[in-house]
Amino acid sequence: MYEVRYQKHAARQLLRMPREVAKRIRAGIEAVAANPYGKHPNVTRLSGRDGFRLRAGDWRVVYTLDDGRQQLLVAKIDRRGRVYR
């Protein structure tokens, strides 16, 4: 299992969003961290840059994997229209 680390912006965003949405996002992140290269229906590799995208309703989580340190780094959490800016 990979260790989950949050960048400051992503951690703040989790605190600001509705509790049920944050709970669903954390559950999705933990599922990916348990098996990062497994088949997850809401995870897609980003094109044009490094990283992956986890979809949770109208919210998106952009993250990268550090295989050497066994870490999943959550870079950004935001709504669908704003996350890729």
Residue pairs with C-beta under 8 A, 6 or more apart in sequence:
1 33
1 34
1 70
2 33
2 34
2 36
2 65
2 70
2 71
2 72
3 33
3 69
3 70
3 71
3 72
4 29
4 30
4 33
4 71
4 72
4 74
5 71
5 72
5 73
5 74
6 14
6 73
6 74
7 73
7 74
7 75
7 76
9 76
10 61
10 74
10 75
10 76
10 77
13 76
13 77
13 78
14 22
14 25
14 26
14 77
15 22
17 25
17 59
17 77
21 56
21 57
21 59
24 56
24 57
25 54
25 56
25 59
25 61
25 77
28 42
28 54
28 56
28 61
29 54
29 61
29 63
29 72
29 74
31 40
32 40
32 43
32 52
32 54
32 63
32 72
33 72
36 65
36 72
40 54
42 54
42 55
42 56
43 52
43 53
43 54
43 55
44 52
44 53
44 55
45 51
45 52
45 53
46 52
46 53
46 62
50 64
51 62
51 63
51 64
51 75
52 62
52 63
52 64
52 65
53 60
53 61
53 62
53 63
53 83
54 60
54 61
54 63
58 79
58 80
59 77
59 78
59 79
59 80
60 76
60 77
60 78
60 79
60 80
60 83
60 84
61 74
61 76
61 77
62 74
62 75
62 76
62 77
62 83
62 84
63 72
63 73
63 74
63 75
64 72
64 73
64 75
65 71
65 72
65 73
66 72
66 73
76 83
77 83
